[in-house]
Amino acid sequence: MTFVPSPELVVLSQVSDLRITKAPYHEDYMVWRGNKIVAHGGRALMHAVFNERKMKMNATSQVTIDQRVEQYVKLRDKIKELDDEHKKKMAPYRETLEKINSVLLTHLTTVGVESARTASGTVYKTNKESVSLEDPAAFMRHVIGTENWDLLERKANLTACKSFAEENVVMPPGVKFSSTQVVGVRRGA
């Protein structure tokens, strides 16, 4: 859709799809972006809005892809630097917290209780559990042989499903594949 000014509007200035218009018979100004009014008001304010948007357009359009990649790499490096600094700053606190955790657990075990309430709070024992596979083949033989499917988590393997789709032209039944494009940036020489 193209911008077609009304005979009742005078286009005062235009840069690309940004324009400022005036009503011919009274002081009514509008700033347009494409076919949409982005601001409406008095002369001085609308000229300020138009010029500000024009400067932003010029600044954005003058940035090259090389400059954007450079910005990306610098920002990524800065984030990593700050993350590393944060980890270093937090390390002594985390170590101290672990030592206090050990002292508290020893106290609960020595006293023979599961929890203890104090004026500062309540400390209690909790179990943190996990499982891992020492012999995946033996585990799968057991699951299949006993049909004990509850021992497994339901999750499709991306690599295997993509291979299946390449061979069969469709995904396995019940599998939905999605792909999102993102950019990766490698540092220049």
ZIVEN-V144804 format. One record per pair of residues at least 12 apart in sequence whose ideal C-beta (glycine too) atoms are under 10 Angstrom apart, sorted by the first residue. I is the first residue (numbers start at 1). J is the second residue. Records with the same first field share a line. If there is no record, write none. Layout:
# ZIVEN-V144804
I = J + J
This chain:
# ZIVEN-V144804
1 = 34 + 35
2 = 17 + 34 + 35
3 = 17 + 19 + 21 + 32 + 33 + 34 + 35 + 36
4 = 35
5 = 19 + 21 + 32
6 = 21 + 23
7 = 24
8 = 21 + 23 + 24 + 25 + 28
9 = 21 + 22 + 23 + 24 + 28 + 29 + 30 + 32
10 = 22 + 23 + 24 + 29
11 = 32
12 = 29 + 30 + 43 + 46 + 47 + 50
13 = 31 + 47 + 50 + 51 + 54
14 = 32 + 50 + 54
15 = 50 + 51 + 53 + 54 + 57 + 58
16 = 33 + 34 + 54 + 57 + 58 + 61
17 = 32 + 33 + 34 + 35 + 36 + 57
18 = 31 + 32 + 33 + 34 + 38 + 49 + 50 + 53 + 54 + 56 + 57
19 = 31 + 32 + 33 + 34 + 50
20 = 32 + 39 + 43 + 46 + 47 + 49 + 50 + 51 + 53 + 54
21 = 37 + 40 + 46 + 50
22 = 43 + 46
27 = 41 + 42 + 43 + 46
28 = 40 + 41 + 42 + 43 + 46
29 = 41 + 42 + 43 + 44 + 45 + 46 + 47 + 49 + 50
30 = 46 + 49 + 50
31 = 45 + 46 + 47 + 48 + 49 + 50 + 51 + 52 + 53 + 54
32 = 50
33 = 53 + 57
38 = 50 + 53
39 = 52 + 53
66 = 188
68 = 183 + 185
69 = 183 + 185 + 186 + 187 + 188
70 = 185 + 187 + 188
71 = 185
72 = 183 + 184 + 185
73 = 185 + 186 + 187 + 188
75 = 185
76 = 185 + 187
77 = 187
100 = 123
101 = 123
104 = 116 + 123 + 124 + 125
105 = 123 + 125
107 = 123
108 = 123 + 124 + 125
109 = 125
113 = 125
114 = 126
131 = 151
139 = 151 + 152
140 = 152
154 = 174
156 = 171 + 172 + 174 + 175 + 176 + 177
157 = 175
158 = 175 + 177
160 = 172 + 175
161 = 175 + 176 + 177
162 = 177 + 179
165 = 177
